[in-house]
Amino acid sequence: MSMWKKKVLPLMMTVPVTMGLAGCAQTDAEVSAAPYEKGDQTIELQFWTSAVEEVNQALVDQFNETKGAELNIHVNAEYQGDYWEMQQKVNAAAIAGTLPNVFVDEVAMTKGFADNDIIVNLEPYIKATDFDRSDFQIGDLGNLYVGEDLYAFPHMRSVPVMYVNKTLAAKAGLNANGPATFAELEAYLQAAHDATGEPPMYLFNYDFWVMEALLHSYSGTTVVNKEETESNINSEGAVKLITFIEELESKGLVKVLGVTDSDAFYAAIAKPSTALIFASIGGYKTFAGMAQQNGLELGVSMIPTGEDGKRGVPVGGSNTYLANTRSDQEKAAAFEFMKWLSDTEQAAYASANTGYLPTRLTSLDTDLMKETIAAFPGYQVASDQLEFSKMRPMTGAYHEIEDLMGGRINEIWLENLNIQESLDKLAEEVNVILNR
């Protein structure tokens, strides 16, 4: 797989592992922490990374050459694959007693790791070091917490956006910002289809995270109920969205791709006949470069609004976690690294060199981010869309659930199955997982 695919597309076909690890989330009262004290010996820390390998390694190198050298802390970065591979490896390491000191993984995994005592409650470390978390205000912060306690730092953040082929829009006399509402979507796609004779939109349901945004925005629908004990995937709103997409597909206005058909999706991004795609802002720089090579200008717009002006986008990306392992001194040293990694300049560097959003408000004021937004204005669009951000489900089994839902819904579209009956069966399957 090429490097850009590794950056943008998780390997969704990895078989999920659900570990029955004993334990429960630690409360603030159960954990004590002391500030890090520099010793004569260098402390070696193991940091498992995921997603954007080169940027994580560059940040580790910066730390080792600066703050790490000052504090006698040296970090060794080891890339472990995509988020789902990382989840499997972390669960296995917890059982084997070989956890790293710090690791990166997807935002929705916080509660599962905390419930299994894999990660440490950060509240005692925050109090011991007077750490100011108030700058962590980029979108919904719920996936950092378990109850009232902070269990993770934000690492990189992304939201689904709508990419618009501005070159085709100009040719077809369409709005260069794409349709503002789902009510306008069909007419927009029809005009694009009339101009090219080809499908103007490709829907690649490889990551249910994008579908979460469509469900939120089209009909204000969540995947699971508030208590995360029951599925909403067969609700009226979900049926309406799935039916809407099926109708667009039947008219040749949307081409639904299989969940493993990544090559076709990425080829479609830079096709002159593709008008719109829904995908992560994390792919922005890559997608824009691909389009430019084909003489196209690719813009970024918010996900369209649905009924009554609804819009909702799940906040995705990665967190950094302090593993429940090693000595107190090593934990304190690892927390120092996590603080540095999350700081303003590092957050700006990670954003400017990827496509992900910065995780600190102050990062937006750095010269680097100002220059980046000026060159890639889609960053600002994605940042503005955070006004409508939603927390992802926190159940530890959610990856298994979203994998199941993505596959089942694709079957509905590709095999012309009865929508309500199929979603009813899917809801039953999801409820079994939620309540086992």
C-alpha positions in Angstrom: 0.0 0.0 0.0 1.3 3.4 -0.9 2.2 5.9 1.9 -0.7 8.3 1.2 -3.2 5.5 1.5 -1.6 4.5 4.8 -2.1 8.1 6.1 -5.7 8.5 5.0 -7.3 5.0 5.0 -7.3 2.7 8.0 -7.2 -1.0 7.1 -10.8 -1.6 8.0 -10.8 -5.3 7.3 -8.6 -6.0 10.3 -10.5 -8.5 12.4 -11.4 -6.8 15.7 -10.3 -8.3 19.0 -12.6 -7.8 22.1 -10.5 -8.6 25.1 -12.1 -9.6 28.4 -9.6 -7.8 30.5 -10.5 -7.4 34.1 -10.8 -4.1 35.9 -12.7 -0.8 35.8 -11.8 2.8 35.2 -9.8 4.3 38.0 -11.1 7.3 39.9 -9.1 10.3 40.9 -9.1 9.1 44.5 -7.6 5.8 43.6 -4.5 7.2 41.8 -1.7 9.4 43.1 1.0 11.1 41.1 4.1 13.2 41.7 5.7 15.7 39.3 8.6 14.4 37.3 12.0 14.9 38.8 15.1 14.8 36.6 17.6 12.2 37.6 21.2 11.4 36.6 20.1 8.5 34.4 18.2 9.0 31.1 14.7 7.4 31.2 13.8 5.5 28.1 10.2 5.6 27.1 8.4 3.5 24.5 5.9 5.3 22.4 3.6 3.3 20.0 2.4 5.4 17.1 -0.4 5.0 14.5 -1.7 6.7 11.4 0.8 9.4 10.2 4.1 7.6 10.9 6.6 10.2 9.5 5.0 13.1 11.4 4.9 11.2 14.7 8.6 10.2 14.3 9.6 13.8 13.4 7.9 15.0 16.6 9.6 12.4 18.7 12.9 13.5 17.2 12.2 17.1 18.0 11.4 16.1 21.6 14.5 14.1 22.1 16.7 16.9 20.7 15.1 19.6 22.9 12.8 19.0 25.9 13.8 15.4 26.3 17.5 16.2 26.4 16.8 18.9 29.0 14.9 16.4 31.2 16.9 13.3 30.6 14.0 11.6 28.9 14.4 9.7 25.6 11.5 8.5 23.6 11.6 5.6 21.2 8.8 5.6 18.6 7.5 2.4 17.1 4.9 2.5 14.4 2.2 -0.2 15.0 -0.1 0.2 12.0 -3.6 1.7 11.7 -5.9 2.3 14.6 -7.5 -1.1 14.6 -4.1 -2.9 14.5 -3.0 -0.7 17.4 -6.1 -1.7 19.4 -5.4 -5.3 18.9 -1.7 -4.9 19.8 -2.5 -2.8 22.9 -5.0 -5.4 24.2 -2.5 -8.2 23.6 0.3 -6.3 25.3 -2.0 -5.6 28.3 -2.5 -9.3 28.8 1.2 -10.1 28.2 2.4 -7.3 30.5 4.3 -5.6 27.7 2.5 -2.3 27.3 4.4 0.7 26.0 4.6 3.9 28.2 2.5 6.0 25.8 0.5 5.1 22.7 -1.7 6.7 20.1 -5.1 5.3 19.1 -8.5 6.4 17.8 -10.7 8.7 19.9 -13.6 6.4 20.4 -11.5 3.8 22.3 -10.9 5.8 25.5 -13.6 4.2 27.6 -12.8 0.7 26.5 -9.1 1.2 27.5 -10.1 2.8 30.8 -12.6 0.2 31.7 -9.9 -2.5 31.2 -7.3 -0.6 33.3 -5.0 -0.3 30.2 -4.7 3.5 30.6 -4.2 5.8 33.5 -6.5 8.6 34.8 -4.7 11.8 34.0 -6.4 14.0 36.7 -3.7 13.4 39.4 -0.9 14.2 36.9 -2.7 17.4 35.8 -3.1 18.5 39.4 0.5 17.6 40.3 1.9 19.6 37.4 -0.7 22.5 37.3 -1.3 21.6 33.7 -3.8 23.9 31.9 -6.2 21.9 29.8 -8.4 24.9 28.9 -6.8 25.3 25.5 -8.2 21.9 24.4 -11.2 23.4 22.8 -11.2 22.0 19.2 -14.6 20.4 18.9 -16.4 18.1 21.2 -14.1 16.9 24.0 -16.2 14.0 25.2 -13.9 11.3 23.8 -11.2 12.5 26.2 -13.2 11.7 29.3 -14.6 8.8 31.3 -17.2 10.3 33.6 -15.7 13.6 34.9 -12.0 12.5 34.6 -9.7 13.1 31.7 -8.1 9.9 30.4 -6.5 11.1 27.2 -4.9 14.1 25.4 -6.0 15.0 21.9 -3.4 14.2 19.4 -4.8 14.9 15.9 -8.4 15.8 15.0 -10.5 15.3 11.9 -14.1 15.8 10.8 -15.9 14.6 7.7 -16.2 17.3 5.0 -17.6 17.6 1.5 -15.0 17.9 -1.2 -16.2 19.9 -4.3 -14.7 19.7 -7.8 -14.7 23.5 -8.5 -13.5 23.0 -12.0 -16.5 20.8 -12.9 -18.8 23.2 -11.0 -17.7 26.1 -13.1 -18.2 24.0 -16.3 -21.7 22.9 -15.3 -22.8 26.3 -14.0 -23.0 25.0 -10.4 -22.2 26.6 -7.0 -18.5 26.2 -6.4 -19.2 25.5 -2.8 -21.5 22.5 -3.6 -25.1 22.0 -2.3 -25.8 23.7 1.0 -28.5 21.3 1.9 -29.4 17.6 1.3 -32.6 18.9 -0.4 -30.3 20.6 -3.0 -28.1 17.5 -3.5 -30.1 15.6 -6.1 -30.5 18.6 -8.5 -26.8 19.4 -8.0 -25.7 15.9 -8.9 -28.2 15.7 -11.8 -26.7 18.8 -13.4 -23.2 17.4 -13.0 -24.3 14.1 -14.5 -25.8 16.0 -17.4 -22.5 17.8 -18.0 -20.4 14.6 -18.1 -22.6 11.6 -18.5 -20.8 9.8 -15.6 -21.6 9.3 -12.0 -20.9 12.6 -10.2 -20.5 11.2 -6.7 -18.8 8.1 -5.2 -19.8 6.8 -1.8 -17.1 4.7 -0.2 -18.5 3.4 3.1 -15.2 2.1 4.4 -15.4 4.0 7.7 -18.8 4.4 9.4 -17.5 7.7 10.8 -18.6 9.4 7.6 -22.0 7.7 7.8 -22.3 9.1 11.3 -22.0 12.6 9.9 -24.7 11.9 7.2 -27.0 10.4 9.8 -26.6 13.4 12.2 -27.0 15.9 9.5 -29.7 14.4 7.3 -32.2 13.6 10.0 -30.6 14.2 13.4 -30.0 10.5 14.0 -27.5 8.9 16.3 -26.1 5.4 15.8 -26.9 4.3 19.4 -29.0 5.7 22.2 -27.5 8.0 24.8 -26.9 5.1 27.2 -25.2 3.1 24.4 -27.4 0.1 25.2 -29.6 0.1 22.1 -29.1 0.7 18.4 -30.8 3.5 16.5 -29.8 2.1 13.1 -33.3 1.0 12.2 -34.9 4.3 13.3 -37.1 6.4 11.0 -34.2 8.9 10.4 -31.8 6.1 9.5 -34.3 4.5 7.1 -34.9 7.9 5.4 -31.2 8.4 4.8 -30.5 4.9 3.5 -33.5 5.3 1.2 -32.4 8.7 0.0 -29.0 7.3 -1.0 -30.5 4.3 -2.6 -32.7 6.5 -4.8 -29.7 8.6 -5.9 -27.9 5.4 -6.7 -30.8 4.0 -8.8 -30.7 7.2 -10.9 -27.0 6.9 -11.5 -26.2 10.0 -9.4 -24.2 8.1 -6.7 -22.0 5.1 -7.2 -21.8 3.0 -4.1 -18.4 1.2 -3.7 -17.7 -1.9 -1.7 -16.1 -1.4 1.7 -12.8 -2.8 0.4 -12.8 -1.0 -3.0 -10.3 1.7 -2.0 -8.6 1.9 -5.3 -11.8 2.9 -7.1 -12.5 5.5 -4.5 -9.1 7.2 -4.6 -9.1 7.1 -8.4 -12.5 8.8 -8.4 -11.3 11.7 -6.3 -9.2 13.1 -9.1 -11.6 12.3 -12.0 -12.8 15.3 -13.9 -16.4 13.9 -13.8 -16.5 13.5 -10.0 -18.4 16.5 -8.5 -18.6 15.6 -4.8 -17.2 13.2 -2.2 -17.7 12.9 1.5 -14.4 12.1 3.3 -12.1 13.2 6.2 -10.4 16.5 6.3 -7.4 14.4 7.2 -6.9 13.6 3.5 -7.2 17.3 2.4 -3.6 17.9 1.3 -3.3 14.5 -0.4 -6.6 14.9 -2.2 -5.9 18.5 -3.3 -2.5 17.4 -4.7 -4.1 14.5 -6.6 -6.7 16.8 -8.1 -4.2 19.4 -9.1 -2.2 16.8 -11.0 -5.3 16.3 -13.1 -5.8 20.0 -13.7 -8.6 20.3 -11.2 -9.3 22.6 -8.3 -10.7 20.8 -5.2 -12.6 22.8 -2.6 -13.8 22.0 0.9 -17.3 22.7 2.2 -19.3 21.6 5.2 -21.5 18.6 5.2 -24.9 19.7 3.9 -27.7 20.5 6.3 -30.7 18.3 6.6 -34.2 18.7 8.0 -34.7 21.9 9.9 -31.1 23.0 9.2 -29.6 20.1 11.2 -25.9 19.5 10.9 -23.7 17.2 13.0 -20.2 15.9 12.4 -18.4 13.3 14.6 -15.0 14.4 15.8 -12.5 11.7 14.9 -8.7 11.3 14.8 -6.4 10.2 17.6 -5.7 10.6 21.3 -2.5 9.9 23.2 -2.9 7.6 26.2 -0.7 7.0 29.3 -0.4 3.3 29.7 -0.9 1.7 33.1 2.5 0.2 33.3 6.1 0.7 34.6 7.3 2.7 37.5 5.8 6.0 38.9 8.9 7.8 37.7 8.4 6.5 34.2 4.7 7.4 34.2 5.7 11.0 35.3 8.2 11.1 32.5 5.7 9.9 30.0 3.3 12.6 31.1 5.9 15.2 30.5 6.3 13.8 26.9 2.5 13.9 26.5 2.3 17.5 27.7 5.0 18.5 25.2 3.4 16.6 22.3 0.1 18.3 22.9 1.5 21.8 23.2 0.7 24.7 20.8 3.7 24.5 18.5 3.7 20.7 18.2 -0.1 20.7 17.5 0.4 23.3 14.8 3.3 21.2 13.3 1.2 18.0 13.2 -1.7 19.8 11.5 0.4 21.7 8.9 2.2 18.5 7.9 -0.9 16.2 7.6 -4.4 17.5 7.0 -5.7 17.0 10.5 -6.9 19.9 12.5 -4.8 21.3 15.4 -6.0 20.3 18.8 -5.3 23.6 20.5 -7.0 27.0 20.0 -3.7 28.7 20.4 -2.3 26.7 17.5 -4.6 28.6 15.1 -2.7 31.8 16.0 0.8 30.5 15.1 2.4 31.7 12.0 2.6 28.2 10.7 -1.1 27.6 10.9 -1.9 31.0 9.5 0.3 30.3 6.5 -1.2 26.8 6.1 -4.8 28.1 6.2 -3.9 30.8 3.7 -2.6 28.1 1.3 -5.3 25.5 2.1 -8.5 27.4 3.0 -10.3 24.1 3.6 -8.7 24.0 7.0 -10.8 27.0 8.1 -14.0 25.4 6.7 -13.3 22.3 8.8 -12.5 24.3 11.8 -15.7 26.3 11.5 -17.6 23.1 11.1 -16.5 22.1 14.6 -19.4 24.2 15.8 -21.5 21.3 14.9 -19.3 18.6 16.3 -20.5 15.4 18.0 -18.8 12.9 20.3 -18.4 9.4 18.8 -19.9 6.4 20.7 -17.7 5.4 23.6 -18.5 1.7 24.0 -15.4 -0.5 23.8 -17.0 -2.6 21.2 -17.8 0.2 18.8 -15.2 -0.6 16.2 -16.7 -4.1 15.9 -20.2 -2.4 15.6 -19.2 0.1 12.9 -17.5 -2.5 10.9 -20.7 -4.6 11.0 -22.9 -1.7 10.1 -20.8 -0.5 7.2 -20.8 -4.0 5.6 -24.6 -4.6 6.2 -25.6 -1.2 4.8 -23.5 -1.6 1.8 -25.2 -4.9 1.2 -28.6 -3.1 1.2 -27.4 -0.8 -1.6 -25.5 -3.2 -3.7 -28.0 -6.1 -3.4 -31.2 -4.0 -3.4 -32.4 -5.5 -0.1 -35.5 -4.3 1.8 -34.3 -1.4 3.8 -36.5 -1.5 6.9 -36.3 -5.3 7.3 -32.5 -5.2 6.8 -32.0 -2.4 9.3 -34.2 -4.2 11.8 -32.0 -7.2 11.6 -28.9 -5.1 11.8 -30.2 -3.4 14.9 -30.7 -6.8 16.5 -27.1 -7.7 15.7 -25.8 -4.5 17.1 -27.9 -4.8 20.3 -26.4 -8.3 20.9 -22.9 -6.7 20.8 -23.9 -3.7 23.0 -25.4 -6.0 25.7 -23.2 -9.1 25.8 
